[in-house]
Amino acid sequence: MTQSTRRPAPRSVERRTLLKTTAGAAAAGGPFAGLLARQAAGAHEPPNAAALVPVPDQRDGAVRLHLPQGFHYRSFHDTEQPVVLTDGTALPGRHDGMGAFDGPRGSYVLVRNHEVNNPGTAFGPSTPYDPMARGGTTTVQVTPDGQVIRSFTSLNGTMMNCSGGQMPWGSWVTCEETVNGPDVGPDFTGTSNVPLTKPHGYVFEVPASHHPGQGQSSRRPITQAGRFAHEAVSFDPDGGRLYLTEDNFGFPSGFYRYRPPRSAMKAGRLLDGGTLQMLKVKGVDNAQLAAEQVTGATYDVQWVDIPEPDVQYDHTPGETAPTPNDTALVHVASQGWAQGAAFFSRLEGQVYRRGVVYFTSTQGGGAPEASAPAADGYGNGSGQVWAYDIRRRTLTCVFQSPGPLVLDLPDNITTSKHGTLVVCEDSSGDNFIRGLTRRGRLFDIALNRLRSGSGADRSGDEFAGTTFSPDGRTLFVNIQASAGMSFAIWGPWRRIGV
């Protein structure tokens, strides 16, 4: 059925008894307490790019990355030239979110997203979810230094597979960052959705296995986890909930959690039919968390139910649907906004560590938005990093960039074995991978210095999909572009604070 949506006007946050000061957050011993104290003292010095040096790629000797002294890397699956996987798949490119799992005989298994939009023939030999959608995931078995052993299609027929998250039972949950389908009008590209055969905007589970038969997704979406512009997920094994970020580019975004109907830890997979909820700041309707925050701002939060997380609209097959894409984009969030759920700016990367979910707000931290949709993306800042403490039910802004020279549009995020956050930048200029230690030191890990085969500068291509091998020795990361590629990076991580 066709749904109408109404977005409440943003309200400024009333801090009164809700906001706890930096000193209070640090005294409580919350996540990144040392970082909050350091920021309160005004320590916003930019990272030291001079600490990075040109390093040749062990694949062919070309310099594609600058890294700290003593580090090495190998690139693989470079789609500037056609790449054919072991199963005969032509690799689609646009490498994005990725998870790393243990494989046999010291190898690793990577499950990697491909953020491909617009209708077209699905890639891969397996039966696709939608034969007219070109995104999905590929699984790659690699050595610790990035040499490919085998690779195959593990999910196809999906769209805009952006990021996702690793599940503790050994699978990857991939997210569609779209609400395209034959039942909604064209998205921001203006391309017709009429050729599509299925609705999109869901999360799908992909088992992590080096064996092509065992590493196949069921290709069944978890519909009750919502149909919206999903970005990333993480799972709390103690509470049994899946946390989800939303990157609704022109509109406010929400932070969600999904409780499956039965324990995923016992079932060994994520079940459909559960409950979706959206975060709300206690006592404040539509808290404007996209706006500039006091350093270490901490909020008590609650969760509101989303009564209709999935919707499919009436339409005539073969004709452009009457429901605008923008209407479908805010269908889920508007249900939360009507109950006072918080407004964020473009929530992207996410990772769980020891009872805390860390996630990035790519354009958060600036002046409040006057309206939505926002043509340049909802949010006027250079980015924020938030931490949701599950046990305390508090949300803390652990880092807010004062400007692009410090941290410019944080996107995908992961964490090292020792608790350092590793953040990918998605800016229009130089793109770095940054490290953010628990003591508050922001530093450079890698700088993109990629050039095409014709010599064109590709240093503006974004990093994506950062993930450490289970033993913490190798950092895998992608360059997300139409001609994507993957990297394995290794070196003395402890020496640089990772």
C-alpha positions in Angstrom: 0.0 0.0 0.0 1.1 3.6 -0.7 2.3 5.4 2.4 2.4 9.1 3.1 5.1 10.5 5.4 5.4 13.6 7.4 8.7 14.8 8.8 8.5 16.8 12.1 10.5 20.1 12.1 13.9 19.7 13.8 14.1 21.0 17.4 17.2 22.2 19.2 18.5 20.0 22.0 17.5 21.1 25.5 20.6 20.2 27.5 19.4 21.1 31.0 19.6 17.9 32.9 20.3 15.7 29.9 23.9 16.7 29.0 26.7 15.5 31.2 29.9 17.5 31.0 33.2 16.1 29.8 34.5 15.9 33.3 31.5 13.9 34.3 32.0 11.5 31.4 35.7 11.0 32.1 35.0 10.5 35.8 32.5 7.8 35.0 35.2 5.9 33.2 33.2 5.7 30.0 34.5 4.9 26.6 37.5 7.0 25.5 37.5 9.0 28.8 41.2 10.0 28.2 40.2 11.3 24.8 37.5 13.4 26.2 39.8 15.0 28.7 42.4 15.7 26.0 39.8 17.3 23.8 38.5 19.5 26.7 42.0 20.8 27.0 41.9 21.9 23.3 44.2 19.2 21.9 43.0 19.3 18.3 46.3 19.2 16.5 46.1 17.7 13.0 47.8 14.3 12.4 51.3 14.2 11.2 51.1 13.2 7.5 54.9 13.6 7.3 55.2 10.4 9.3 54.0 8.5 6.1 56.4 7.5 3.4 55.9 6.2 -0.2 55.8 2.4 -0.1 55.9 0.2 -3.3 53.1 -2.3 -3.8 54.4 -5.9 -3.5 52.2 -6.8 -6.4 54.0 -4.8 -9.0 56.3 -2.2 -7.4 54.0 0.8 -8.1 53.5 3.3 -5.2 49.8 3.4 -4.4 49.9 4.1 -0.7 52.0 6.1 1.8 52.4 4.2 5.0 54.5 4.5 8.3 58.1 3.4 8.0 58.4 -0.4 8.2 55.0 -1.2 6.8 54.2 -3.2 3.6 51.2 -4.0 1.4 50.0 -5.9 -1.5 47.0 -4.9 -3.7 44.7 -7.4 -5.3 41.5 -7.6 -7.4 42.3 -4.3 -9.2 39.3 -3.8 -11.5 40.9 -1.1 -13.6 41.4 -4.1 -15.8 38.8 -6.9 -15.9 39.1 -9.4 -13.1 37.6 -12.9 -13.3 37.0 -14.8 -10.1 37.7 -18.5 -9.6 34.0 -19.3 -10.3 34.1 -17.4 -13.6 32.4 -14.2 -12.2 33.5 -10.9 -13.8 34.3 -8.9 -10.6 31.9 -5.9 -10.5 34.1 -3.3 -8.8 33.0 -0.6 -6.3 34.5 -2.5 -3.4 33.1 -1.3 -0.1 32.5 -2.8 3.3 34.3 -6.0 4.2 34.8 -8.5 7.0 37.8 -10.8 7.7 37.5 -14.3 9.1 39.8 -17.2 9.8 40.3 -19.6 6.9 42.1 -23.0 6.6 45.9 -23.4 6.9 46.6 -19.8 8.1 44.6 -18.1 5.4 41.8 -15.5 5.8 38.4 -15.4 4.3 37.1 -11.9 3.2 33.5 -11.2 2.5 33.4 -8.0 0.5 30.5 -5.7 -0.6 30.1 -4.2 -4.1 28.2 -0.9 -4.0 26.7 -1.0 -7.5 23.5 1.0 -8.2 21.0 1.1 -11.1 19.2 -1.8 -12.8 21.1 -4.2 -14.9 22.0 -7.9 -15.2 23.1 -9.4 -12.0 26.7 -10.7 -11.8 27.7 -14.2 -10.8 26.6 -17.8 -11.6 24.2 -18.3 -8.7 20.5 -17.6 -8.6 20.2 -13.8 -7.7 17.8 -12.2 -5.3 16.8 -9.8 -8.1 18.1 -10.8 -11.6 18.1 -7.1 -12.6 20.2 -5.7 -9.7 24.0 -5.5 -10.1 25.3 -5.4 -6.5 26.2 -8.1 -3.9 29.1 -9.7 -2.2 32.1 -11.7 -3.2 34.1 -14.0 -1.0 37.9 -14.1 -1.3 40.3 -16.5 0.4 43.8 -14.9 0.8 47.1 -15.4 2.4 48.2 -13.0 5.2 50.1 -10.9 2.6 47.2 -10.6 0.2 47.7 -13.3 -2.4 44.4 -14.6 -3.7 43.8 -18.4 -3.3 40.2 -18.5 -4.5 37.3 -16.2 -5.0 33.6 -16.5 -5.8 30.2 -14.9 -5.8 28.4 -15.2 -2.4 25.4 -12.9 -2.9 24.1 -11.3 -6.1 21.0 -9.5 -7.2 21.1 -6.8 -4.5 21.8 -3.1 -4.8 24.2 -0.5 -3.3 25.8 -3.0 -0.9 27.6 -0.4 1.2 28.9 -1.6 4.5 27.7 -4.2 7.0 29.2 -6.0 9.9 30.8 -9.3 11.2 28.7 -11.6 13.3 30.2 -13.5 16.2 28.9 -16.8 14.9 30.9 -16.5 11.7 29.0 -14.6 9.0 28.8 -11.2 7.4 25.6 -9.1 7.3 25.6 -6.9 4.2 23.5 -3.7 3.9 21.7 -2.2 0.9 22.0 1.6 1.0 18.9 2.3 -1.1 15.1 1.8 -1.2 15.0 1.2 -4.9 12.5 -1.2 -6.3 9.8 -1.4 -9.0 7.4 0.1 -6.5 9.2 3.5 -6.1 10.3 6.2 -8.5 13.9 6.9 -9.6 16.5 7.7 -7.0 19.1 10.5 -7.1 20.6 9.2 -10.3 17.3 9.7 -12.2 17.4 6.1 -13.5 14.1 4.3 -13.8 13.5 1.4 -11.4 11.0 -0.2 -13.7 13.4 -3.1 -14.7 13.8 -4.2 -11.1 11.8 -7.2 -10.0 12.2 -7.0 -6.1 12.1 -4.3 -3.5 15.5 -3.3 -2.1 16.7 -1.6 1.1 17.3 -4.6 3.3 20.1 -6.5 5.1 21.2 -10.0 4.0 23.4 -12.6 5.8 26.3 -14.2 4.1 28.1 -17.2 5.7 31.9 -16.8 5.9 33.4 -19.9 4.3 36.2 -20.5 1.8 34.1 -23.2 0.3 31.9 -21.8 -2.6 29.0 -24.1 -1.7 29.0 -23.3 2.1 29.7 -19.6 1.6 26.5 -18.8 -0.1 23.8 -16.4 1.2 20.3 -17.7 1.3 19.4 -14.5 -0.6 16.5 -13.9 1.7 16.3 -10.4 3.2 15.8 -9.7 6.9 12.7 -7.5 6.1 11.8 -6.7 9.7 15.2 -5.1 10.2 13.8 -2.3 8.0 13.7 -1.1 4.5 15.8 2.0 4.5 19.2 3.3 3.4 21.2 0.9 5.5 24.9 1.5 6.0 26.5 -0.7 8.6 25.6 -3.1 11.4 27.2 -4.6 14.5 26.0 -7.3 16.9 26.0 -7.3 20.8 26.4 -11.0 21.7 25.3 -10.4 25.3 22.1 -8.5 24.6 21.4 -10.3 21.4 20.6 -7.2 19.3 21.8 -6.0 16.0 22.6 -2.3 15.8 22.1 -0.5 12.5 23.2 2.8 11.0 21.4 4.8 8.3 23.0 7.0 5.7 20.0 8.9 4.4 22.1 11.4 2.5 19.7 14.4 2.1 17.6 13.8 5.2 18.3 13.2 8.9 19.5 9.7 9.7 18.6 7.4 12.5 20.4 4.9 14.8 18.5 1.6 15.2 18.5 -1.7 16.8 16.9 -5.0 15.8 16.0 -7.8 18.2 15.4 -11.1 16.3 12.6 -13.4 17.5 15.1 -16.0 18.7 18.7 -15.8 19.9 21.0 -15.5 16.9 23.9 -16.8 19.0 21.9 -20.1 19.6 20.4 -20.3 16.1 23.8 -19.5 14.5 22.1 -17.0 12.1 19.9 -13.9 12.1 16.2 -14.6 12.0 13.5 -12.4 10.4 10.3 -11.5 12.2 11.9 -9.5 15.1 11.4 -5.9 16.4 13.0 -2.7 15.1 13.6 0.3 17.3 15.1 3.8 16.9 17.2 5.8 19.3 15.7 8.8 21.2 17.3 11.1 23.7 15.4 10.9 26.9 13.2 14.0 27.5 14.0 15.6 24.2 12.0 15.2 21.0 14.0 15.0 17.8 17.3 15.9 19.5 19.5 17.6 16.9 22.6 15.4 17.3 23.8 16.3 13.8 24.7 19.8 15.1 27.9 20.8 16.9 28.3 19.1 20.3 29.9 20.1 23.5 33.1 18.0 23.8 32.2 14.7 25.4 28.5 15.4 25.3 26.7 12.4 26.9 23.0 11.7 26.7 20.7 9.2 28.4 18.7 7.4 25.7 15.7 5.2 25.2 14.4 3.3 22.2 11.1 3.7 20.4 9.4 0.9 18.4 9.0 1.2 14.6 5.6 -0.3 14.0 6.0 -0.8 10.2 9.7 -1.4 9.4 9.0 -2.8 5.9 6.6 -1.5 3.2 6.0 -2.3 -0.4 4.0 0.2 -2.4 1.1 -0.3 -4.9 2.3 0.0 -8.5 1.6 -1.2 -12.0 4.3 -3.6 -13.3 6.1 -2.1 -16.2 5.2 1.4 -15.3 7.0 4.1 -13.2 5.7 3.8 -9.7 3.7 6.8 -8.3 5.6 6.7 -5.0 8.5 9.1 -4.9 11.9 7.7 -3.8 12.1 10.4 -1.1 8.9 9.2 0.4 10.2 5.7 0.6 13.5 6.9 2.0 11.9 8.4 5.1 9.1 5.8 5.6 10.9 4.1 8.5 12.6 7.1 10.1 9.4 9.2 10.1 7.8 6.6 12.3 10.5 7.2 14.9 10.6 11.0 14.4 6.8 11.0 15.2 7.8 9.5 18.6 10.7 11.9 19.1 13.7 9.9 17.8 17.0 11.7 17.4 18.3 13.4 14.2 21.8 12.5 13.1 23.9 13.3 10.0 24.7 10.5 7.7 25.5 7.6 10.0 28.0 5.3 8.3 30.7 3.0 9.8 30.0 1.0 12.9 31.9 -1.5 15.1 31.2 -3.3 18.4 33.8 -3.6 21.1 33.3 -4.8 24.8 29.8 -3.5 25.3 30.2 -0.3 23.3 29.0 0.4 19.8 31.1 3.0 18.0 29.7 4.7 14.9 30.6 7.6 12.6 28.5 10.6 11.6 30.1 11.7 8.3 28.9 15.3 8.2 28.0 15.9 11.8 29.3 18.6 14.1 28.5 21.8 12.2 25.8 24.4 12.3 22.2 23.0 12.4 20.6 22.2 9.1 17.9 24.7 8.1 15.9 22.2 6.1 15.8 18.8 4.4 16.4 17.5 1.9 19.8 19.0 1.9 21.4 19.0 -1.6 25.0 18.6 -0.2 24.0 16.0 2.4 22.3 16.5 5.7 24.9 18.0 8.1 27.3 20.9 8.0 30.3 19.5 9.9 33.5 17.6 9.2 32.4 14.5 11.2 31.8 12.9 14.5 32.5 9.6 16.3 29.8 8.4 18.7 29.8 5.7 21.3 26.7 4.0 22.6 27.3 2.3 25.9 24.9 -0.6 25.9 24.9 -1.3 29.7 24.7 2.4 30.7 22.2 3.3 27.9 24.2 6.4 27.2 25.4 8.0 24.0 28.6 10.0 24.0 30.2 12.1 21.3 33.8 10.9 21.8 35.3 12.9 18.9 34.1 15.8 16.8 36.4 17.1 14.1 37.0 20.8 14.3 37.8 20.9 10.6 38.9 18.9 7.6 42.6 19.2 8.3 42.1 17.1 11.5 39.5 14.6 10.3 37.6 15.0 7.0 34.2 13.1 6.7 34.8 9.8 8.6 33.1 6.8 7.0 33.9 3.1 7.6 35.4 2.3 11.0 36.9 -0.7 12.7 38.9 -1.4 15.9 42.2 -3.0 16.5 42.8 -5.8 19.1 44.1 -3.1 21.5 41.1 -0.7 21.1 42.4 1.9 18.6 39.7 3.0 16.2 40.7 2.9 12.6 38.7 5.3 10.5 38.4 5.8 6.7 38.0 9.3 5.2 35.6 10.0 2.4 36.5 13.5 1.3 36.9 15.2 -2.0 40.6 15.9 -1.4 43.3 13.7 0.0 41.9 10.6 1.7 43.6 9.1 4.7 43.1 6.1 7.0 43.3 7.6 10.5 43.9 6.0 13.9 42.2 7.3 17.1 43.7 5.8 20.3 41.8 5.5 23.5 44.2 8.1 24.9 43.0 10.6 22.3 45.9 10.6 19.8 44.7 11.0 16.2 47.4 9.9 13.7 47.8 8.8 10.1 47.9 5.2 9.0 47.7 5.4 5.3 47.3 8.0 2.5 45.9 7.2 -1.0 48.4 8.0 -3.7 46.8 5.9 -6.4 47.1 6.7 -10.1 45.3 5.1 -13.0 47.1 3.2 -15.6 46.9 6.3 -17.8 48.5 8.4 -15.1 45.3 10.1 -13.9 45.3 11.2 -10.2 43.0 8.9 -8.2 44.0 10.2 -4.7 40.5 11.4 -4.2 39.1 7.8 -4.3 37.8 6.9 -0.8 39.0 4.2 1.5 36.4 1.7 2.6 36.0 -1.7 4.3 38.7 -1.5 6.9 38.9 -4.8 8.8 41.7 -6.5 10.7 42.5 -10.2 10.3 41.3 -12.2 13.4 44.9 -12.3 14.7 45.3 -8.5 14.3 48.3 -8.8 12.0 46.9 -7.7 8.7 44.6 -4.7 7.9 42.5 -5.3 4.9 41.0 -2.2 3.2 39.4 -1.3 -0.2 39.5 1.6 -2.5 35.9 2.3 -3.3 35.5 3.5 -6.9 34.2 2.3 -10.2 37.7 0.7 -10.6 38.0 -0.7 -7.1 40.8 -2.7 -5.5 41.6 -4.3 -2.2 44.8 -4.1 -0.1 46.5 -6.2 2.6 48.6 -4.0 4.9 51.0 -5.3 7.6 53.7 -4.0 9.8 54.6 -3.1 13.4 51.1 -2.0 14.5 52.0 -1.7 18.2 54.8 0.7 17.4 52.4 3.3 15.9 49.7 2.8 18.6 47.4 0.4 16.8 
